[in-house]
Amino acid sequence: MLNVGIVGLPNVGKSTLFTALTKKQVDCANFPFCTIEPNVGVVEVPDARLKVLSDMSNSTKIIPTAIEFVDIAGLVKGAHKGEGLGNKFLANIRETDMIVHVVRQFINDDVTHVDGSVDPLRDVEVIELELAMADLATVEKMRDNLANKMKGGKNADLAPQASAIEKWFTALTAGQLAFGVELTDEEKVAVQGIMLLTNKPILYVVNVSEDVATSGTWTSPLGPNRLAIPISIKIEAELAGMSTDDAAMMLQELGFKESGLDSVIRECYKLLNLITFITTGEVETRAWTIHTGTKAPQAAGVIHTDFEKNFIRAEVISYSDYVTLGGEAGARDAGKLRIEGKDYVMQDGDVCHFRIGG
């Protein structure tokens, strides 16, 4: 299961966000090999399509797809040198697939800011610099090691890795993130196993006041090159403590189409380059997570490893056709049920039935 690390300075609302998220935790019995620790929560990805399909199929249960969130304790300036619990925190971030960086914009004299004043851009740059400096130490060692291996024209096959490392070194030395560095396809393959902290997708969650959250107007203080969304974590904590009906009523009163938490989860899903295909029937309607570009046999393998090995074909109906035409029978009669082979690239919302050999 892919996971998301939540990071931020102390007292920015990071742990409150995590607590609110874990109120949406799924039944872990549905996700084998999933061990829940105190600072880990497996959270469902909101998808209104599942209820629609479940009602059409009279399914006994609905199983959403999910993402794992990890609450990583607050970073501080100097973490890359071991300040605070620096090395432990950085190791925890290294193990995640992407980062949600929580930054504070709300003003509240009762909530002390670690630097004495509220400045979202400064706070973001503090943590980005810590991550970049930690990565720079890693990259410098790799750079020196490659230089030794390639002395005298030896190991020419290492050239793509060396050129990628050099590009990272240049960016990190300037305090920039590795994620924005453009690599050739050959360079990407050469360094795909290297897990840099700043080479992960980042979603910036700006913790705003209730007034700002409900105003409908907000300009990111983090500039145009950082993907940022505003949410009032205080409002989200209140919503998380309500019943489904009461929360829906409050969202309507606030003029929100969805909760901020749902926005965070949805954006994480997009940034991780994930899509969903769906299986539906009387037993269950279930969402399955795959990467964009996954082919049908590999998608079948997500359900069961033997399905990929024994794949014959996929019977596929788009979600919109499935609903518009009243289900599988209507889609088949209208010629909208497609028989797809091993080269079919799965699309988000595909409603599938896989034919598997013995």
C-alpha positions as CSV (number, residue, x, y, z in Angstrom):
1,M,0.0,0.0,0.0
2,L,1.3,3.4,-0.9
3,N,1.9,5.8,1.9
4,V,2.0,9.5,2.6
5,G,4.2,11.2,5.2
6,I,2.7,14.2,7.0
7,V,5.5,16.7,7.9
8,G,5.7,20.2,9.3
9,L,7.2,22.4,12.0
10,P,5.8,21.9,15.5
11,N,2.4,23.6,16.3
12,V,1.2,23.9,12.7
13,G,-1.8,21.5,13.0
14,K,0.0,18.5,11.5
15,S,-1.0,16.0,14.2
16,T,-4.6,17.4,14.4
17,L,-4.9,16.8,10.6
18,F,-3.6,13.2,11.1
19,T,-6.1,12.6,13.9
20,A,-9.0,13.9,11.8
21,L,-7.8,11.7,8.9
22,T,-7.7,8.6,11.0
23,K,-11.4,9.1,11.9
24,K,-11.9,8.1,8.3
25,Q,-9.9,4.9,8.7
26,V,-11.0,1.9,6.8
27,D,-11.6,-1.7,8.1
28,C,-8.1,-3.0,7.9
29,A,-9.4,-6.6,7.7
30,N,-10.0,-5.7,4.0
31,F,-6.4,-5.0,3.4
32,P,-4.1,-8.0,4.0
33,F,-0.5,-7.4,5.3
34,C,-1.6,-4.1,6.8
35,T,-0.2,-3.4,10.3
36,I,-1.5,-0.3,12.0
37,E,0.9,1.4,14.3
38,P,0.0,4.4,16.6
39,N,1.2,6.9,14.0
40,V,-0.2,5.2,10.9
41,G,-3.7,5.4,9.5
42,V,-5.1,3.7,6.5
43,V,-7.7,6.1,5.0
44,E,-10.3,5.5,2.4
45,V,-10.2,7.4,-0.9
46,P,-13.6,9.1,-1.4
47,D,-15.3,7.8,-4.5
48,A,-19.1,8.5,-5.0
49,R,-19.1,5.9,-7.8
50,L,-18.9,3.0,-5.4
51,K,-22.3,3.7,-3.8
52,V,-24.0,4.1,-7.2
53,L,-22.6,0.8,-8.4
54,S,-23.4,-1.0,-5.1
55,D,-27.0,0.1,-5.3
56,M,-27.2,-1.2,-8.9
57,S,-25.7,-4.5,-8.0
58,N,-27.4,-4.9,-4.6
59,S,-23.9,-5.5,-3.1
60,T,-23.6,-6.8,0.4
61,K,-20.7,-4.4,1.1
62,I,-18.6,-1.7,-0.3
63,I,-14.8,-1.7,-0.1
64,P,-13.0,1.5,-1.1
65,T,-9.5,1.8,-2.1
66,A,-7.1,3.4,0.5
67,I,-3.9,5.3,1.2
68,E,-1.7,5.0,4.3
69,F,-0.9,8.2,6.1
70,V,2.1,8.4,8.5
71,D,2.3,11.2,11.1
72,I,6.0,12.2,11.2
73,A,6.9,14.2,14.3
74,G,7.7,17.9,13.9
75,L,10.9,18.7,12.1
76,V,13.1,21.6,13.4
77,K,15.8,23.8,11.9
78,G,19.0,21.8,11.9
79,A,17.4,18.4,11.5
80,H,19.8,17.3,8.8
81,K,22.6,17.8,11.4
82,G,20.7,15.7,14.0
83,E,18.9,18.5,15.8
84,G,15.7,17.4,17.5
85,L,15.2,13.8,16.5
86,G,16.5,14.8,13.1
87,N,17.9,11.6,11.7
88,K,15.0,9.5,12.8
89,F,12.5,11.9,11.2
90,L,14.4,12.0,8.0
91,A,14.5,8.2,7.9
92,N,10.8,8.1,8.4
93,I,10.2,10.5,5.5
94,R,12.6,8.5,3.2
95,E,10.3,5.5,3.5
96,T,7.2,7.3,2.2
97,D,6.0,7.6,-1.4
98,M,5.0,11.3,-1.1
99,I,4.8,14.1,1.4
100,V,2.0,16.3,2.7
101,H,3.7,19.4,4.1
102,V,1.4,21.2,6.6
103,V,2.2,24.9,7.0
104,R,0.5,27.4,9.3
105,Q,-1.2,30.6,8.1
106,F,-3.8,31.1,10.8
107,I,-3.1,33.7,13.6
108,N,-3.7,32.7,17.2
109,D,-1.8,34.1,20.1
110,D,-2.7,31.1,22.2
111,V,-0.8,28.7,19.9
112,T,2.9,29.5,20.0
113,H,4.8,29.4,16.8
114,V,8.2,27.8,17.1
115,D,9.9,30.9,15.4
116,G,7.7,33.5,17.2
117,S,5.8,34.7,14.2
118,V,3.6,33.3,11.4
119,D,5.3,33.3,8.0
120,P,4.2,30.3,5.7
121,L,6.8,30.8,3.0
122,R,9.6,31.0,5.6
123,D,8.4,27.9,7.3
124,V,8.2,25.9,4.1
125,E,11.7,27.0,3.1
126,V,13.1,25.9,6.5
127,I,11.9,22.3,6.0
128,E,12.8,22.2,2.3
129,L,16.3,23.3,3.1
130,E,16.6,20.6,5.8
131,L,15.5,18.0,3.3
132,A,17.8,19.4,0.6
133,M,20.8,19.4,2.9
134,A,20.1,15.8,3.9
135,D,19.9,14.8,0.3
136,L,23.0,16.8,-0.6
137,A,25.0,14.7,1.9
138,T,23.7,11.5,0.2
139,V,24.4,12.8,-3.3
140,E,27.9,14.0,-2.5
141,K,28.9,10.5,-1.3
142,M,27.4,8.9,-4.5
143,R,29.2,11.5,-6.7
144,D,32.6,10.8,-5.1
145,N,32.0,7.1,-5.3
146,L,31.1,7.2,-9.0
147,A,34.1,9.5,-9.8
148,N,36.4,6.8,-8.3
149,K,34.7,4.0,-10.3
150,M,34.9,6.0,-13.6
151,K,38.6,7.0,-13.3
152,G,40.6,6.4,-16.4
153,G,37.5,5.9,-18.6
154,K,36.4,2.8,-16.7
155,N,32.8,1.8,-16.2
156,A,31.4,4.0,-19.0
157,D,28.0,2.4,-18.5
158,L,27.7,4.4,-15.3
159,A,27.7,7.7,-17.3
160,P,23.8,8.2,-17.2
161,Q,23.8,7.7,-13.4
162,A,26.8,10.1,-13.0
163,S,25.1,12.8,-15.1
164,A,21.9,12.5,-13.1
165,I,23.7,12.7,-9.8
166,E,25.6,15.8,-11.1
167,K,22.3,17.5,-12.0
168,W,20.9,16.7,-8.5
169,F,24.1,17.9,-6.9
170,T,23.9,21.3,-8.7
171,A,20.2,21.8,-7.7
172,L,20.7,20.7,-4.1
173,T,23.7,22.9,-3.7
174,A,21.5,25.8,-4.6
175,G,18.9,24.7,-2.0
176,Q,16.5,23.5,-4.7
177,L,14.5,20.2,-4.6
178,A,15.6,17.2,-6.7
179,F,11.9,16.7,-7.7
180,G,12.1,19.7,-10.1
181,V,15.3,18.5,-11.9
182,E,14.8,17.4,-15.5
183,L,16.4,14.0,-16.3
184,T,16.6,12.2,-19.5
185,D,14.8,8.8,-19.8
186,E,18.1,7.0,-19.6
187,E,19.1,9.0,-16.5
188,K,15.7,8.2,-14.8
189,V,16.3,4.5,-15.3
190,A,19.8,4.7,-14.0
191,V,18.8,6.4,-10.7
192,Q,15.3,4.9,-10.2
193,G,16.4,3.0,-7.0
194,I,17.8,6.1,-5.3
195,M,15.3,7.4,-2.7
196,L,16.0,11.1,-2.2
197,L,13.8,13.0,0.3
198,T,13.3,15.9,-2.1
199,N,12.5,13.7,-5.1
200,K,9.1,12.9,-3.8
201,P,5.8,14.6,-4.8
202,I,4.8,17.2,-2.3
203,L,1.3,18.5,-1.5
204,Y,1.3,21.7,0.7
205,V,-1.6,21.9,3.1
206,V,-2.0,25.5,4.3
207,N,-3.8,25.6,7.7
208,V,-5.9,28.7,7.5
209,S,-8.4,30.3,9.8
210,E,-12.1,29.4,9.7
211,D,-12.9,32.8,8.2
212,V,-10.4,32.3,5.3
213,A,-11.6,28.8,4.7
214,T,-15.2,29.9,4.3
215,S,-14.5,33.1,2.4
216,G,-14.1,31.3,-1.0
217,T,-11.1,33.6,-1.8
218,W,-7.6,32.6,-1.1
219,T,-4.2,33.2,-2.7
220,S,-1.4,30.8,-1.9
221,P,1.5,32.4,0.1
222,L,3.8,29.7,-1.3
223,G,4.1,31.0,-4.9
224,P,3.0,29.4,-8.2
225,N,5.4,26.5,-8.2
226,R,4.1,24.6,-5.2
227,L,0.8,22.7,-5.3
228,A,-1.0,24.1,-2.2
229,I,-4.6,23.8,-0.9
230,P,-6.1,25.8,2.0
231,I,-8.0,24.0,4.7
232,S,-9.0,24.9,8.2
233,I,-7.8,22.0,10.2
234,K,-10.0,23.2,13.2
235,I,-13.1,22.8,11.0
236,E,-11.9,19.4,9.8
237,A,-11.4,18.2,13.3
238,E,-15.0,19.3,14.2
239,L,-16.4,17.5,11.1
240,A,-14.5,14.4,11.9
241,G,-16.2,14.2,15.3
242,M,-19.7,14.4,13.8
243,S,-22.1,11.8,12.5
244,T,-22.2,11.5,8.7
245,D,-25.5,13.3,8.5
246,D,-24.4,16.2,10.8
247,A,-21.1,16.6,8.9
248,A,-23.0,16.7,5.6
249,M,-25.3,19.4,7.0
250,M,-22.4,21.5,8.3
251,L,-20.6,21.2,4.9
252,Q,-23.7,22.5,3.2
253,E,-24.0,25.4,5.6
254,L,-20.4,26.3,5.1
255,G,-20.9,26.1,1.3
256,F,-18.3,23.4,0.8
257,K,-18.7,20.7,-1.9
258,E,-16.5,18.3,0.1
259,S,-14.5,18.3,3.2
260,G,-10.9,19.5,3.2
261,L,-9.8,16.0,4.2
262,D,-11.4,14.6,1.1
263,S,-9.6,17.2,-1.0
264,V,-6.3,16.2,0.7
265,I,-6.8,12.5,0.0
266,R,-7.9,13.1,-3.5
267,E,-5.0,15.3,-4.3
268,C,-2.6,12.7,-2.8
269,Y,-4.1,10.1,-5.0
270,K,-3.5,12.2,-8.1
271,L,0.0,13.2,-7.2
272,L,0.9,9.5,-6.7
273,N,-0.2,9.0,-10.3
274,L,-2.9,6.5,-9.2
275,I,-6.2,5.6,-10.8
276,T,-9.1,3.3,-9.8
277,F,-10.8,0.4,-11.5
278,I,-13.9,-1.2,-10.0
279,T,-15.4,-4.7,-9.6
280,T,-19.1,-5.0,-8.7
281,G,-21.5,-7.7,-7.9
282,E,-23.9,-9.0,-5.2
283,V,-21.0,-9.9,-2.8
284,E,-19.2,-6.6,-3.0
285,T,-18.5,-3.5,-4.9
286,R,-14.8,-2.8,-4.6
287,A,-12.3,-0.2,-5.8
288,W,-8.8,-1.2,-6.8
289,T,-5.7,1.0,-7.0
290,I,-3.3,0.9,-9.9
291,H,-0.8,3.3,-11.5
292,T,-1.7,5.3,-14.6
293,G,-0.6,3.3,-17.6
294,T,-1.1,-0.2,-16.0
295,K,-2.2,-2.9,-18.5
296,A,-5.0,-5.3,-17.9
297,P,-3.0,-8.4,-16.8
298,Q,-1.2,-6.4,-14.2
299,A,-4.5,-4.9,-13.0
300,A,-5.9,-8.4,-12.6
301,G,-2.8,-9.2,-10.6
302,V,-3.7,-6.6,-8.0
303,I,-6.8,-8.7,-7.2
304,H,-4.7,-11.9,-7.0
305,T,-1.2,-12.7,-8.2
306,D,-2.4,-15.8,-10.1
307,F,-4.8,-13.7,-12.1
308,E,-1.9,-11.9,-13.9
309,K,-0.2,-15.2,-14.7
310,N,-3.4,-16.9,-16.0
311,F,-5.0,-13.8,-17.6
312,I,-7.1,-14.5,-20.7
313,R,-9.0,-11.3,-21.3
314,A,-10.8,-8.4,-19.6
315,E,-14.5,-7.5,-20.0
316,V,-14.6,-3.7,-19.6
317,I,-17.4,-1.1,-19.3
318,S,-16.7,2.5,-18.6
319,Y,-18.4,3.8,-15.4
320,S,-20.5,6.3,-17.3
321,D,-21.7,3.6,-19.8
322,Y,-22.4,1.2,-17.0
323,V,-24.6,3.7,-15.1
324,T,-26.3,5.3,-18.2
325,L,-27.2,1.9,-19.7
326,G,-28.4,0.3,-16.5
327,G,-25.6,-2.1,-15.8
328,E,-23.8,-5.0,-17.6
329,A,-26.7,-6.3,-19.6
330,G,-27.6,-2.9,-20.9
331,A,-24.0,-2.1,-21.8
332,R,-23.6,-5.5,-23.6
333,D,-26.8,-4.9,-25.6
334,A,-25.6,-1.4,-26.6
335,G,-22.2,-2.7,-27.6
336,K,-20.4,-0.9,-24.8
337,L,-19.0,-4.0,-23.1
338,R,-15.5,-4.3,-24.6
339,I,-13.4,-7.4,-24.7
340,E,-9.8,-6.3,-24.1
341,G,-6.5,-8.3,-24.3
342,K,-3.1,-8.2,-22.7
343,D,-2.1,-4.8,-24.2
344,Y,-5.1,-2.9,-23.0
345,V,-4.2,0.1,-20.8
346,M,-6.6,0.5,-17.9
347,Q,-8.6,3.8,-17.6
348,D,-9.9,5.4,-14.4
349,G,-13.4,4.2,-13.6
350,D,-13.2,1.0,-15.7
351,V,-15.8,-1.5,-14.4
352,C,-14.1,-4.9,-15.0
353,H,-14.5,-8.6,-15.0
354,F,-11.4,-10.6,-15.7
355,R,-11.4,-14.0,-17.4
356,I,-8.7,-16.2,-16.0
357,G,-7.4,-19.6,-17.2
358,G,-6.9,-22.7,-15.0
